[in-house]
Amino acid sequence: MQLTPKRWNGVIEHYARFLPVTDATPVISLSEGNTPLIRADNFVAALGGGFELWLKYEGLNPTCSFKDRGMTLAVSKAAERGAKVVICASTGNTSASAAAYAARAKMKCVVLIPEGKIALGKLAQALMYGAVTVSIRGNFDAALRIVRELGETGLVEVVNSINPVRIEGQKTAAFEICDQLGRAPDFHFLPVGNAGNITAYWRGFKEYHAAGLTDRRPRIFGFQAAGAAPIVDGHPITHPCTVASAINIGHPASWAGATNACAESDGFIGKVTDEEILTAYKMIARTDGIFVEPASATPLAGLIRCAREGRIPTGSIVTAIMTGHGLKDPDTAIRTAGAEPFVVDATREAVMQVMGL
Ligand SMILES: *Cc1c(COP(=O)(O)O)cnc(C)c1O
């Protein structure tokens, strides 16, 4: 018997016909995408059951967040234009992703991060991939303002989600969900920060439906953290503050995309407190063995609420995107776990005592 090699070569190759690429586009890829869609029955049972929940585990992308889907396209298009330097503002994951893809494209990468506000794993990534890492005394919104100004000089290529090709790449996650489920879900839950991803998902679900590949489009349910909920509150937040650092954004660039996704899909944008986020964060790790970063638990906190309020009809198929890996933010994990290792002598008896035997 002959084995037929079947490699996954990343989202540009797989979904080229839906993306703004040509044969002339150099593809800079780390084989991103093709992430698992994991059914979370124990979590649902803990909420009283009644629906199916499927988690798109985007933490298994090459730099451990969904940002890689947009970054492969942004850096490939930058390479096509002959760019030498890419720049972004980031709460962490965009910088990790930009740094990795820029390294592969032999470009210089400059990342602007808010001082003291980025999770340890993400900082390690940016530094390790060799990005010029600039910690600014200000928040994400200030960093993005500077990046926009630098972009206008024409000297650098901005790879934040204000770059429209980022959104194009990110929409491939919606395609994958439909391909994996064999249909579109009834509800799609996700966190909302700069609002690029909610914009991307809605576009992806719409395009697959328009292409006749799915028979429905999901209702989009986005959630912000209560301390950083400009869209829900209806005005920019000057000093956003949440434990979910990836969505600690007061002035989202794709604000209109988010409100449009909700309006067109008969969806909803809500907010959840840090306490609810951390409860969901710990719960999904313990019920189903899925470790995500705090921002990724935001839609689960929203789902807990919606289930309680009876907003999820029996038999619904619900998807939620787990945007980033839990190991990105070890500090919050260790604090939230609420447990420390037992330190004992190196004997069988000592271990048995800890086990209560
Ligand atoms: C970027 C990011 C988000 C927010 O996505 P937006 O497109 O900015 O709304 C959520 N979770 C994680 C882990 C992220 O990296």
The ligand as an ORCA input file, in Angstrom:
! r2SCAN-3c Opt
* xyz 0 1
  C      -6.333     39.709     19.943
  C      -7.012     38.837     20.931
  C      -8.361     38.981     21.264
  C      -9.214     40.084     20.735
  O      -9.399     40.059     19.360
  P      -9.837     41.413     18.603
  O      -9.745     41.080     17.184
  O      -8.837     42.443     19.049
  O     -11.202     41.737     19.089
  C      -8.919     38.090     22.138
  N      -8.200     37.100     22.695
  C      -6.894     36.939     22.417
  C      -6.144     35.840     23.078
  C      -6.257     37.795     21.527
  O      -4.961     37.626     21.268
*
